[in-house]
């Protein structure tokens, strides 16, 4: 929209068809930021098939990275790579190796694991193995490292906003690793109730983005909660990358709610076990009372 304003444009155009979610994100965002601009979508307006759009581009000298023989629809950015169309439209068919470029097949991954340590400051990944390369470089390094171990392949059927189920294949090595690491850190630094509510907010946030509502007041409101929840999400998480898997094997934080003295079963235990019977009595009192006054009310298999 900034570019459209700078050029004095009266319309913006995109290449979306009438079946995908990307058209929703483009159109809603344009209308939110520049409602006076006209939106032009030739492939959608003309009802063109995939083959027709490829042939049109070839006839008019428009460079596109697809052919009729390899008609995959590919979207790619720093965070991930998505592939659809072609043989992938049959959900029974295993994705051929040719659709993957960021990740190796498990049979071609190293025979020894790699360990990587991700450092976070208030929920933001800032270091990799003690180095502070900057956000973009950190993600690029993780994409390369995790992809070498075959981490980050996703093959699933998703529900598009327009009502269609679609089979999509994704590659997101860095995203897979960073999300795992971040969740492990939150498990140490957020309380049980914070974690539970954060999961609800995360689902709402994901749906909001997927449905093209980024430029809305609700997204700003959710941002406020997310920012607050990350005040103490500072620490380091260690992960093991091996044969297509990424696994958290260590975590530490100066704000950790994990207490060794409370959790241990050895002589360093400081937990007052004598308090447990009273707690259990109070906790289970409603169930006991109902069983006594309403015989047969308990659930049975």
N, C-alpha and C positions, 0 to 999 in steps of 0.2 A: 504494500500500500504506500509505503514511503517512496518507492521508485515510481509508482503510478502518479503520485502527486508531483514529484520532481519533473516528470516528463509531461505533465499536463494532460494525462490520458483521461478519456471518458469511459473506458472499459478495460477490463482485465480478462485474459483468456487462459484456459487450462485444458489439458488433454484427457480429463477423466471421462470414463463412460458413465452410463446411468445406473450401474450395478454396484459400484464400490463404495466404501466409506470415505475414501479420500475426497470425493466430490462434496460430501457433507462438510468436511473440515475446511475445504477451500471456500465454499459458498457462504457458510455461516461466519467464517472469519472476515471475509470481505464485507459482508453486510454489517458486521459489528464495528469494523474500523472505517469503512467508507461506503455507507449505505446508498450514496448517490451514484456509484459506479455501476455500469452494466457488466454482467458476467456472461462470457461467451465460452461455450464448451462444444466445439464442433463434433467430436466423436459421440457425445451424448445426444446432441440435437439431430444429427444425421442418422443415428441408430446404427453406426458402423460396427461390423464384427472385428475381431482381432486381426484376421487376415486382410480385411479391407483397409484397416488403418495402416498396416505394414506396407501394403501395395501403394497406398496413397502417398506415404512418406517417400518410398522409392521413386515414384513417378515425379515427385516435385523436388527431389534432391535434398530431402530432410534427413539428416543422419540420425538413425535410431539403432540401438544395439541389439536388435532382434531380427529374426528372419522367420519365414513360414515354417522352416524345418526346426527352428529352435525358438518357439514363440513365447518363452517365459516372460512374464511381467515381473520386473525386478525393481525394487525400491531400496536405496542404500544411503545411509548417512553414518555419522560417527558412532551412533549407539547401536546400530544393527542393520541387518540386511534381510529383506523379505522376498520370497519367490512364489509365484503362482502361475497358473495356466499350463498349457501343454499336457503332458502325461500326468501332472499333479492333480488335474481335475478329476481323476479317478482315485478316490480315497483308499482303494484296495492296493494300488500300485506303490511299491517302495520307491521313494525318491532316488533317482539315479545320481551317481556321484558328480555328474557334470553340473548339477544345480548348486553345489557347494564350492565356495572359493575361500572363505575365511577359516574353515575348520577342516582338519584332516579326518579321514575315516579312522576308526579305532585300530584297525590293523596296521595303519601307517604311523601311529603315534609312538613316541619314545618308550623304550623299555624300562625306564626309570622315572619316578615321579619328580616333579618340581614343587618346591614350596615357595609361596609368595606371602609377604606380609603387607597388609593395607592399613595405613594409618588414617584415622578420621579426626576432624575437628568440628565439633557441633554438627555432626551428621554428614559432613562433606568429606569425601576421600581426598586427601592431600599428599600422601606419601606412598611410595611403593618400594619396599625393601629399604626403608630409611631415606630414600632420595625423594626430593620434592620437585618433580619435573613440570608441574603445571597440569591443569585439568585435562586438556586435550591430549597432551602427550601421555599422561597416565592411562587414559582410556585406550589410546593406540597401542601402548606397550602391553596392556592386559589383553587386548584383542589378539595380538600376535602370540603371546605366551600361552594363553588358554586355548586359542585356536589350534596351536601346535599339538595340544593334547586332546583335541577333539571335543572340547567343552563348548557348549552353547548351541547345539543343534536342537531345534524344536520343530516337531511335525504335529500339527493339530488342526481340528475343524473348529472354526470360530463362527460366531453369530454376528453378521453384519447388521448395522442399524436399519438398513433398508429391508430387512426381513429374510435375507438369504443366508444359508449356511455355506461357508467357503473353506476349502482345504488350503492351508498356507504352510509354507516351510520357512523357518527363520534361522538366522545365524546371529547370535549375540553373545560372544564369549565374555567380553568385559562386563556386560550387563549382568550375566549370570553370576559371575564371581563377586561383583560389587554388591548386588542385592543380597546374596548369601552372607557376605561379610557384614553388611549393615544390619541385617536382621539379627545376626549373632551378637553384635554390639548392643543393639537395643534390648535384647533379652537380658543383658547384664545391667543396663543403666536405666531402664524404665520399669515402673511398678507393674504389677499384674493388671490393674485396671487401666493404666495408660496404654499398655500393649494391646489390650482387648479393643479399646476405642480407636487406637491408631489403625488397627486392621480394618475397621469399618470405614474410617476416613480414607485409607489407601484404596479400598475398592471403589468408593465414591469418586475419588480423584482420578483413578484409572478410567472409569466409565465416562467421566466428564471430558477427559482428553480424547478418548476414542470417539466420542460422539460429537467432537468439534466445538466444544464449549469453553475453549481455553480463555478467550477474551470476554469473560463474564465476571460479574461481581462475586458469584459463588466461588470461583477459583481463587479470588483474592482472599475470601474468608477462610477457605481451607488452607491457604498458604500461611495464614496467621497461626492456625493451630499447629501445622507441621513445624513451622519455625520454632514455636514454643516447646514442642516435644523434643527438639534436638538440642536443647540447652546443655545437656550433660552427656550427649552421645559423642564422647571423645575417647579415643583409645586405639588399640591395634588388634587386628584379627589376622591369624595365620591360616592359610588354606593349603591343601594338598591337591595338586592337579595330576591326574593319572588316568589313562585309558578311558577318556570320555567323561570322567566325573570330576566334580569340584566339591571338596569336603572341608568344612571348618574343623581344624584340629587344635586351635588355641585362640584365646581371646583374653585381653586385659584392658583395664580402664582405671584411671585415678578416681572415677566417680562410680565404680562398680557397686551394685547393691548386693552382690554375692559376698557372703561372709564365711570364711573358712571355719571360724570358730563355731558358727551356727550349723554349718552343713556337715562337718566331720563326725565320724563315729569313733574316733580314737580319743586318747586322754586329753586332747586339747579342746574337747567339746565343752561349750559354755551354754548350750541350750538347756533350759529347765524342763526336763521331761515330765516332772511331776505336775506341770500345768496342763498337760495334754488331756487327761481324763475329764477334767472340768470343762475344758473347751469342747471336747467331743460331746459331752452331755448336753451342753447348751445348743450346740450346732444341730444335734440330732433330735432335740426336744419336739419340734413340730411333727416330724415323722412318727415319733413314739406316741405323741398325743393322739394323732389321727388314727393310728393303728389300734389304740385302746378304745377310742370312742366311736370309730366307724369300722367295725370288723369287716374284712373283705375288701377294704379300699386299696390295699397294697397291690401293686402291679405284679402279675404272675405270668410266667412264660406259657 
